Amino acid sequence: MFDVVCIGAATEDIFFFSDRFKVEDRNLLLPWKEKFTVEGLERRLGGGAFNASVAFSRLGLETAFFGRVGNDQAGRAVKVFLEKEGASTELLVIDPEVKTSTSALLSIGGERTIVMYRGENDNLLETNPPWDKLLKTKWLFLTDLAGTNNDLIFEIAERIEGKDIKLAYVPGQKELALGKEKLKPVLALTELLILNFHEAQAILGEGHSIKELLGEFRKLGVAVPVITRDIEGSFAYDGKEFHHQEATLEVEVVDRTGAGDAFSSTFTGGIILGRNIPQSLLLAAKNASSMITKIGGTGGLLTLDRLQ
């Protein structure tokens, strides 16, 4: 029996660093048909569910990762890394017919543009999921499934209905685009929903305050919706009380990759460990702040002792 099973992507992230990247009107400009030499290069492993698996493991939780990688160098590295962190790879699908998802991150001053190849790696329904093993868990942590059709999220909702399994849901862009009406069956079974302000608006529409958005998600059946909003911090609602966590102390931003994953997984981990909502929001804010001081999606993730 796992404490939490993380469902989603694992990727190889290749960072290219340069102070000479030129950005105009939110567009990255590069010379066409020419070479552009960068000053720095780093390779890391990432992906929302992969990052979350590492975060949960460092919090001391029994964790498993359900995702799909290729039988290539990056895919094998995913398996080795997770096992080193103490996360189970029993549910990891290594498919020799696909390539592991890969991203090129062009970074300047902590911000980046991502060029991504997802391939078929996220199409988890094609792998004939071992539901009997996958559902031997107290929690499911469901992240961005951009490479899949949307059937997987509804399949998961159908299979956990009536079972003693709690769902923490961090929807990606493809799922946000479904809108409120189509997501209702999933939201009605969601224990924790974690979004930023713009993502919440994508589901419910613009013109709402954060409190109004939280209230609307409660009406849709979410037990505890959480919304983050940059320097304003994070907000949660349990149906009785609104909670607010200010952003933690400013730190030097090295790379923002994985900060959202760190927040959502650490908040969920706090709840699983029996912390209340304010305590879990604080742990999440600390881990997200730590994340942006390191390169990649897992380098800044802290253990529970360090966070406390």
SVG drawing of the C-alpha trace seen along z (x, -y; Angstrom):
<svg xmlns="http://www.w3.org/2000/svg" viewBox="-22 -44 52 50">
<polyline fill="none" stroke="black" stroke-width="0.4" points="0.0,0.0 1.5,-3.3 0.9,-6.6 0.7,-8.3 1.0,-7.3 2.1,-10.1 0.7,-9.9 2.1,-11.9 5.4,-12.7 9.1,-12.2 11.4,-14.1 15.0,-14.8 15.6,-18.6 18.5,-20.2 19.2,-23.7 21.0,-26.2 22.1,-29.4 23.0,-32.7 22.9,-36.3 22.7,-37.1 19.3,-35.6 17.2,-38.5 13.5,-38.9 11.1,-41.3 7.3,-41.5 7.6,-38.1 9.2,-36.5 12.6,-34.9 14.6,-36.1 17.3,-33.9 19.2,-34.4 17.8,-32.0 20.2,-29.7 23.1,-30.7 24.8,-29.1 24.1,-30.6 26.7,-29.7 25.6,-29.6 27.7,-30.1 26.2,-27.3 24.7,-23.8 23.1,-21.5 21.2,-18.2 18.5,-17.3 15.5,-15.0 12.1,-16.5 8.4,-16.3 5.5,-17.1 4.8,-13.6 8.6,-12.8 9.3,-15.9 6.4,-15.2 7.6,-11.6 10.9,-13.0 9.3,-15.6 7.0,-13.0 9.9,-10.6 12.0,-13.3 9.1,-14.0 9.3,-10.4 6.2,-9.1 5.8,-5.7 5.7,-6.9 5.3,-5.3 5.6,-6.8 3.3,-5.8 4.6,-7.1 6.0,-6.0 9.6,-6.4 11.7,-4.9 14.3,-2.2 17.0,-4.9 19.6,-6.6 17.2,-9.1 14.5,-6.5 17.0,-4.3 18.2,-7.4 14.7,-8.1 14.4,-4.6 17.8,-4.9 17.1,-8.3 13.7,-7.4 15.1,-4.2 17.9,-6.2 15.3,-8.6 13.4,-5.7 10.4,-5.9 9.0,-2.7 9.4,-2.1 7.0,0.9 4.5,-1.1 7.1,-2.7 6.5,-1.7 9.7,-1.4 8.6,-1.1 11.3,-0.3 9.0,-1.6 9.0,-5.3 11.6,-7.9 11.7,-9.5 10.2,-13.0 12.9,-15.7 12.9,-19.4 15.3,-22.1 15.1,-25.1 16.6,-28.3 17.3,-30.3 18.2,-33.8 18.0,-35.3 16.0,-32.5 13.2,-32.7 13.1,-30.3 11.4,-29.3 10.8,-25.5 11.0,-23.6 9.5,-20.2 9.2,-16.8 6.5,-14.7 6.0,-11.9 3.8,-9.1 5.3,-8.9 2.3,-10.2 -0.3,-8.1 -0.7,-5.9 -4.0,-4.3 -2.2,-2.5 0.0,-0.8 -3.0,1.2 -2.5,-0.3 -2.2,2.3 -5.2,0.8 -5.1,3.5 -1.5,2.3 -2.1,-1.4 -5.0,-1.7 -3.3,-0.2 -2.7,-3.7 -4.2,-6.2 -3.7,-9.1 -3.4,-9.7 -1.4,-12.7 -2.5,-13.6 -0.5,-16.1 -0.3,-17.6 -1.2,-14.9 -0.6,-17.0 0.5,-14.1 -2.6,-12.1 -6.1,-12.3 -8.4,-13.3 -9.8,-9.8 -7.3,-9.0 -8.5,-11.6 -12.1,-10.4 -11.0,-6.7 -9.2,-7.5 -12.3,-9.3 -14.5,-6.4 -12.2,-3.9 -11.7,-5.8 -15.4,-6.7 -16.6,-4.9 -13.1,-3.8 -11.1,-5.1 -8.6,-6.8 -8.1,-10.6 -7.2,-12.6 -4.9,-15.6 -5.3,-17.2 -3.0,-19.7 -4.5,-20.0 -2.4,-20.9 -3.3,-23.2 -5.1,-20.5 -7.4,-19.7 -8.0,-23.4 -9.3,-23.9 -12.1,-21.4 -13.8,-23.9 -16.0,-23.6 -18.8,-21.5 -16.6,-18.7 -14.4,-18.6 -17.3,-18.3 -17.0,-14.5 -13.3,-14.8 -13.7,-17.9 -16.5,-16.3 -14.1,-13.6 -11.1,-15.9 -9.8,-16.3 -7.1,-18.9 -7.2,-21.0 -4.1,-23.2 -4.0,-25.9 -2.5,-29.3 -4.9,-32.3 -4.8,-32.2 -5.5,-28.5 -8.5,-28.9 -9.8,-31.6 -9.4,-29.3 -11.8,-26.9 -14.3,-29.3 -14.0,-32.4 -12.5,-35.8 -13.9,-38.6 -13.8,-36.6 -11.9,-37.4 -9.8,-34.6 -12.3,-34.0 -15.1,-33.7 -13.0,-31.2 -12.3,-29.1 -16.0,-29.2 -17.0,-28.1 -14.6,-25.2 -16.1,-24.1 -19.6,-24.2 -18.2,-21.8 -17.3,-19.3 -13.6,-20.0 -12.9,-19.5 -9.9,-22.0 -9.2,-24.2 -5.9,-26.0 -4.9,-29.0 -1.5,-30.6 -0.9,-34.1 2.8,-35.0 4.0,-37.5 0.6,-37.5 1.2,-34.0 -1.3,-31.2 -5.0,-30.9 -7.1,-27.9 -10.7,-27.3 -12.0,-24.3 -15.7,-25.3 -15.5,-27.0 -12.4,-29.2 -10.3,-31.0 -6.5,-30.5 -3.8,-32.7 0.0,-32.1 2.2,-35.0 5.1,-34.4 8.2,-33.4 11.4,-35.5 12.8,-36.6 15.7,-34.4 18.0,-34.6 16.2,-33.2 18.4,-30.7 15.7,-28.7 11.9,-28.7 11.6,-25.2 9.6,-22.9 8.6,-25.6 4.9,-24.9 5.5,-21.1 7.3,-21.7 4.5,-23.8 1.6,-21.4 3.4,-18.2 4.6,-19.6 1.2,-21.0 -0.3,-17.6 2.4,-15.9 1.7,-18.1 -1.9,-17.1 -1.0,-13.4 1.3,-13.7 -1.5,-15.1 -0.6,-18.8 -3.4,-21.3 -4.0,-23.6 -1.9,-26.7 1.0,-24.4 0.9,-22.7 0.7,-26.0 3.8,-27.2 5.8,-24.0 4.8,-24.3 5.9,-28.0 9.2,-27.1 9.9,-24.3 8.9,-26.3 11.3,-29.1 14.1,-26.5 13.4,-25.1 14.1,-28.3 17.6,-28.6 18.7,-25.5 18.7,-24.3 16.1,-21.7 12.9,-20.3 14.3,-18.4 17.6,-20.0 16.0,-22.3 13.5,-19.9 14.0,-19.6 13.4,-16.9 10.8,-17.3 13.4,-18.0 15.0,-20.7 11.6,-22.3 10.7,-22.4"/>
</svg>
